[in-house]
Amino acid sequence: MIASETQIESILLSGPLQNIRVFQVNDDGHQNQEVGYFLVDGGIELQFPGGVFSACWKGEEELFAIEDDHFEKVYGQTNFFELHNSNTAKLDAFKGLKVVSHKIQKEEFEFIADFTMNTERAEKIVGVDLEFENERSLELAFVDYHLDKNGVPGEFWYDLTMELLIAVDLKVEIRD
């Protein structure tokens, strides 16, 4: 079940971050150490004393969502791997830190409501900005983007069906 804002807040403010894991489904995620962000098509899982917070692909609904459960359960398939690289190593510095503030980003999307192809509009969470102790920040957002002539992602916009942006100590401009 998709987590409510109240559930998200309760988990995030329950104490210091205990563990953080990043998952990938395909081998071709964009990683850009110079600018402080990377993109994955699996998700991220944050463990706090009050529970688990996952921003990840939800296989059952075929879109990204924020859940209060472990990545493996939300994703619902076995074709993923946990990332261990220089980008994910930067996330280890957040372990033991408390979230001091957060902002939940929401956007309205149009969805196909039923088999008759009727559509309806619904507001969905598209990201969370987390401020930790020691002035550290983590931005998580479901996005799509354009690639520049060098193949570098840019011009981000919110999208529940493409990739998860993970930005460390950086606020990425994302248009509505």
Contacts in CASP RR format, 6 or more apart in sequence:
PFRMAT RR
TARGET T0000
AUTHOR 0000-0000-0000
METHOD contacts of the structure
MODEL  1
MIASETQIESILLSGPLQNIRVFQVNDDGHQNQEVGYFLVDGGIELQFPG
GVFSACWKGEEELFAIEDDHFEKVYGQTNFFELHNSNTAKLDAFKGLKVV
SHKIQKEEFEFIADFTMNTERAEKIVGVDLEFENERSLELAFVDYHLDKN
GVPGEFWYDLTMELLIAVDLKVEIRD
1 67 0 8 1.000
1 68 0 8 1.000
2 58 0 8 1.000
2 65 0 8 1.000
2 66 0 8 1.000
2 67 0 8 1.000
2 125 0 8 1.000
3 11 0 8 1.000
3 53 0 8 1.000
3 66 0 8 1.000
3 67 0 8 1.000
3 68 0 8 1.000
5 104 0 8 1.000
5 125 0 8 1.000
7 68 0 8 1.000
8 53 0 8 1.000
8 66 0 8 1.000
8 68 0 8 1.000
8 102 0 8 1.000
8 104 0 8 1.000
8 125 0 8 1.000
8 128 0 8 1.000
9 102 0 8 1.000
10 50 0 8 1.000
11 48 0 8 1.000
11 50 0 8 1.000
11 51 0 8 1.000
11 52 0 8 1.000
11 53 0 8 1.000
11 68 0 8 1.000
12 48 0 8 1.000
12 53 0 8 1.000
12 99 0 8 1.000
12 102 0 8 1.000
12 128 0 8 1.000
12 130 0 8 1.000
13 98 0 8 1.000
13 99 0 8 1.000
13 102 0 8 1.000
14 48 0 8 1.000
14 49 0 8 1.000
14 50 0 8 1.000
14 51 0 8 1.000
15 48 0 8 1.000
15 49 0 8 1.000
15 50 0 8 1.000
15 98 0 8 1.000
15 99 0 8 1.000
16 48 0 8 1.000
16 49 0 8 1.000
16 95 0 8 1.000
16 96 0 8 1.000
16 97 0 8 1.000
16 98 0 8 1.000
17 46 0 8 1.000
17 47 0 8 1.000
17 48 0 8 1.000
17 94 0 8 1.000
17 95 0 8 1.000
17 96 0 8 1.000
17 97 0 8 1.000
17 98 0 8 1.000
17 99 0 8 1.000
17 132 0 8 1.000
18 47 0 8 1.000
18 48 0 8 1.000
18 49 0 8 1.000
18 95 0 8 1.000
18 96 0 8 1.000
19 45 0 8 1.000
19 46 0 8 1.000
19 47 0 8 1.000
19 95 0 8 1.000
20 44 0 8 1.000
20 45 0 8 1.000
20 46 0 8 1.000
20 47 0 8 1.000
20 91 0 8 1.000
20 92 0 8 1.000
20 94 0 8 1.000
20 95 0 8 1.000
21 44 0 8 1.000
21 45 0 8 1.000
21 71 0 8 1.000
21 82 0 8 1.000
22 40 0 8 1.000
22 43 0 8 1.000
22 44 0 8 1.000
22 45 0 8 1.000
22 82 0 8 1.000
22 83 0 8 1.000
22 88 0 8 1.000
22 91 0 8 1.000
22 166 0 8 1.000
23 40 0 8 1.000
23 42 0 8 1.000
23 43 0 8 1.000
23 44 0 8 1.000
23 45 0 8 1.000
23 56 0 8 1.000
23 71 0 8 1.000
23 75 0 8 1.000
23 80 0 8 1.000
23 81 0 8 1.000
23 82 0 8 1.000
23 83 0 8 1.000
24 40 0 8 1.000
24 41 0 8 1.000
24 42 0 8 1.000
24 43 0 8 1.000
24 80 0 8 1.000
24 81 0 8 1.000
24 82 0 8 1.000
24 83 0 8 1.000
25 41 0 8 1.000
25 42 0 8 1.000
25 57 0 8 1.000
25 79 0 8 1.000
25 80 0 8 1.000
26 41 0 8 1.000
29 38 0 8 1.000
29 39 0 8 1.000
29 40 0 8 1.000
29 41 0 8 1.000
29 163 0 8 1.000
30 38 0 8 1.000
30 39 0 8 1.000
30 152 0 8 1.000
30 153 0 8 1.000
30 163 0 8 1.000
31 38 0 8 1.000
31 39 0 8 1.000
31 85 0 8 1.000
31 87 0 8 1.000
32 38 0 8 1.000
32 152 0 8 1.000
32 153 0 8 1.000
33 86 0 8 1.000
33 87 0 8 1.000
35 170 0 8 1.000
36 87 0 8 1.000
36 90 0 8 1.000
36 167 0 8 1.000
36 168 0 8 1.000
36 169 0 8 1.000
36 170 0 8 1.000
37 139 0 8 1.000
37 165 0 8 1.000
37 166 0 8 1.000
37 167 0 8 1.000
37 168 0 8 1.000
37 170 0 8 1.000
37 172 0 8 1.000
38 87 0 8 1.000
38 165 0 8 1.000
38 166 0 8 1.000
39 143 0 8 1.000
39 145 0 8 1.000
39 153 0 8 1.000
39 163 0 8 1.000
39 164 0 8 1.000
39 165 0 8 1.000
39 166 0 8 1.000
40 83 0 8 1.000
40 163 0 8 1.000
40 164 0 8 1.000
40 166 0 8 1.000
41 57 0 8 1.000
41 162 0 8 1.000
41 163 0 8 1.000
41 164 0 8 1.000
42 56 0 8 1.000
42 57 0 8 1.000
42 71 0 8 1.000
42 75 0 8 1.000
42 80 0 8 1.000
42 164 0 8 1.000
43 54 0 8 1.000
43 55 0 8 1.000
43 56 0 8 1.000
43 57 0 8 1.000
43 64 0 8 1.000
43 71 0 8 1.000
43 75 0 8 1.000
43 164 0 8 1.000
44 54 0 8 1.000
44 55 0 8 1.000
44 56 0 8 1.000
44 71 0 8 1.000
44 140 0 8 1.000
44 164 0 8 1.000
44 166 0 8 1.000
45 52 0 8 1.000
45 53 0 8 1.000
45 54 0 8 1.000
45 56 0 8 1.000
45 70 0 8 1.000
45 71 0 8 1.000
46 52 0 8 1.000
46 53 0 8 1.000
46 54 0 8 1.000
47 53 0 8 1.000
51 68 0 8 1.000
52 68 0 8 1.000
52 69 0 8 1.000
52 70 0 8 1.000
53 66 0 8 1.000
53 67 0 8 1.000
53 68 0 8 1.000
54 66 0 8 1.000
54 67 0 8 1.000
54 68 0 8 1.000
54 69 0 8 1.000
54 70 0 8 1.000
54 71 0 8 1.000
54 74 0 8 1.000
55 64 0 8 1.000
55 65 0 8 1.000
55 66 0 8 1.000
55 127 0 8 1.000
55 128 0 8 1.000
55 140 0 8 1.000
55 142 0 8 1.000
55 164 0 8 1.000
56 64 0 8 1.000
56 65 0 8 1.000
56 67 0 8 1.000
56 71 0 8 1.000
56 74 0 8 1.000
56 75 0 8 1.000
56 164 0 8 1.000
57 63 0 8 1.000
57 64 0 8 1.000
57 74 0 8 1.000
57 75 0 8 1.000
57 164 0 8 1.000
58 64 0 8 1.000
58 65 0 8 1.000
58 67 0 8 1.000
58 74 0 8 1.000
58 75 0 8 1.000
59 74 0 8 1.000
59 75 0 8 1.000
59 76 0 8 1.000
59 77 0 8 1.000
60 76 0 8 1.000
62 161 0 8 1.000
63 160 0 8 1.000
63 161 0 8 1.000
64 142 0 8 1.000
64 160 0 8 1.000
64 161 0 8 1.000
64 164 0 8 1.000
65 74 0 8 1.000
65 124 0 8 1.000
65 125 0 8 1.000
65 160 0 8 1.000
66 125 0 8 1.000
66 127 0 8 1.000
66 128 0 8 1.000
67 74 0 8 1.000
71 80 0 8 1.000
72 80 0 8 1.000
87 166 0 8 1.000
87 168 0 8 1.000
90 168 0 8 1.000
91 138 0 8 1.000
91 166 0 8 1.000
91 168 0 8 1.000
93 136 0 8 1.000
94 132 0 8 1.000
94 136 0 8 1.000
94 138 0 8 1.000
97 132 0 8 1.000
97 133 0 8 1.000
97 134 0 8 1.000
97 136 0 8 1.000
98 132 0 8 1.000
98 133 0 8 1.000
99 130 0 8 1.000
99 131 0 8 1.000
99 132 0 8 1.000
100 131 0 8 1.000
100 132 0 8 1.000
100 133 0 8 1.000
101 130 0 8 1.000
101 131 0 8 1.000
102 128 0 8 1.000
102 129 0 8 1.000
102 130 0 8 1.000
102 131 0 8 1.000
103 128 0 8 1.000
103 129 0 8 1.000
104 125 0 8 1.000
104 127 0 8 1.000
104 128 0 8 1.000
105 125 0 8 1.000
105 126 0 8 1.000
105 127 0 8 1.000
105 128 0 8 1.000
105 129 0 8 1.000
105 141 0 8 1.000
105 158 0 8 1.000
105 174 0 8 1.000
106 123 0 8 1.000
106 124 0 8 1.000
106 125 0 8 1.000
106 126 0 8 1.000
107 123 0 8 1.000
107 124 0 8 1.000
107 126 0 8 1.000
107 158 0 8 1.000
107 176 0 8 1.000
108 121 0 8 1.000
108 122 0 8 1.000
108 123 0 8 1.000
108 124 0 8 1.000
109 121 0 8 1.000
109 122 0 8 1.000
109 123 0 8 1.000
109 124 0 8 1.000
109 160 0 8 1.000
110 119 0 8 1.000
110 120 0 8 1.000
110 121 0 8 1.000
111 119 0 8 1.000
111 120 0 8 1.000
111 121 0 8 1.000
111 122 0 8 1.000
112 118 0 8 1.000
112 119 0 8 1.000
113 119 0 8 1.000
113 120 0 8 1.000
124 160 0 8 1.000
126 141 0 8 1.000
126 142 0 8 1.000
126 158 0 8 1.000
126 160 0 8 1.000
127 139 0 8 1.000
127 140 0 8 1.000
127 141 0 8 1.000
127 142 0 8 1.000
127 158 0 8 1.000
128 139 0 8 1.000
128 140 0 8 1.000
128 141 0 8 1.000
129 137 0 8 1.000
129 138 0 8 1.000
129 139 0 8 1.000
129 140 0 8 1.000
129 171 0 8 1.000
130 137 0 8 1.000
130 138 0 8 1.000
130 139 0 8 1.000
130 140 0 8 1.000
131 137 0 8 1.000
132 138 0 8 1.000
136 169 0 8 1.000
137 167 0 8 1.000
137 168 0 8 1.000
137 169 0 8 1.000
137 170 0 8 1.000
137 171 0 8 1.000
138 166 0 8 1.000
138 167 0 8 1.000
138 168 0 8 1.000
138 169 0 8 1.000
139 165 0 8 1.000
139 166 0 8 1.000
139 167 0 8 1.000
139 170 0 8 1.000
139 171 0 8 1.000
139 172 0 8 1.000
140 164 0 8 1.000
140 165 0 8 1.000
140 166 0 8 1.000
141 156 0 8 1.000
141 158 0 8 1.000
141 164 0 8 1.000
141 165 0 8 1.000
141 167 0 8 1.000
141 172 0 8 1.000
141 174 0 8 1.000
142 158 0 8 1.000
142 159 0 8 1.000
142 160 0 8 1.000
142 162 0 8 1.000
142 163 0 8 1.000
142 164 0 8 1.000
142 165 0 8 1.000
143 156 0 8 1.000
143 157 0 8 1.000
143 158 0 8 1.000
143 159 0 8 1.000
143 162 0 8 1.000
143 163 0 8 1.000
143 164 0 8 1.000
143 165 0 8 1.000
143 174 0 8 1.000
144 156 0 8 1.000
144 157 0 8 1.000
144 158 0 8 1.000
144 159 0 8 1.000
144 161 0 8 1.000
144 162 0 8 1.000
144 163 0 8 1.000
145 153 0 8 1.000
145 154 0 8 1.000
145 155 0 8 1.000
145 156 0 8 1.000
145 157 0 8 1.000
145 162 0 8 1.000
145 163 0 8 1.000
146 153 0 8 1.000
146 154 0 8 1.000
146 155 0 8 1.000
147 153 0 8 1.000
147 154 0 8 1.000
148 154 0 8 1.000
155 175 0 8 1.000
156 165 0 8 1.000
156 172 0 8 1.000
156 173 0 8 1.000
156 174 0 8 1.000
156 175 0 8 1.000
157 174 0 8 1.000
157 175 0 8 1.000
157 176 0 8 1.000
158 174 0 8 1.000
158 175 0 8 1.000
158 176 0 8 1.000
165 172 0 8 1.000
165 174 0 8 1.000
END
